[in-house]
Amino acid sequence: MQIERNSNNQITIKVSSSIDSYGLQRLIDYLKYLEATAKSKAKQSDVDKLADEVNASWWKKNKKRFIK
């Protein structure tokens, strides 16, 4: 594995082609999450509350599909 930082303040990571693609995709998803939330000022409690509201709303709309 090689890790390089270039003059544009970007990091290049080179890995062997034998690496598990599922694990690599999970790592990429996590890095995208870190990049997207790097400047966020949201508190974890606010994020948790929003997630609970979204989940409750989704369940209310889709409950009939799973419980008969």
Order of alpha helices (4+ residues) and beta strands (2+ residues): beta-beta-alpha-alpha
